[in-house]
């Protein structure tokens, strides 16, 4: 039985399905739920040239605003009967989930899978892959077969 469930969210369909599963688990287990939207304010392209502070500030505000919108959308999806907190954290998603699981005393982490597999995770990096391999608590990775399987898409 789980008492405190942590779920990571972003804009992907995988994360939305993971949130739905985490809500169902929290409801059936009478557990608390923590929803985490993480964002990184590090410039994705690296230091190529000095940027004006206004451009950096605009980038940070945009990323922070997007993460808050994701968190707000998740909050709206949580039914009134489920005890839940929603967090918006500046940091890499995998590190933020692992840190929150540790400091928040969570006993289950729920994340969506992008369906890249081990080879794709090795090359591209993957939140679910990193969380699975570094977590000290159980991890539920939620798959969305209709999105992940090329055969499912062609069968439609």
Protein Blocks (a to p, Z undefined) as FASTA:
>chain_A
ZZbdcddddfbfklmmmmmmmmmmmmmnopacdddddddfbdfkbpfbccdfklmmmmmm
mmmmmmmmmmmmmmmmpcfklccdddddeddfklmmmmmmmmnopabdcdddehlojmlm
mmnopfklmmmmmccbdcdddddfklmpmklmmmZZ
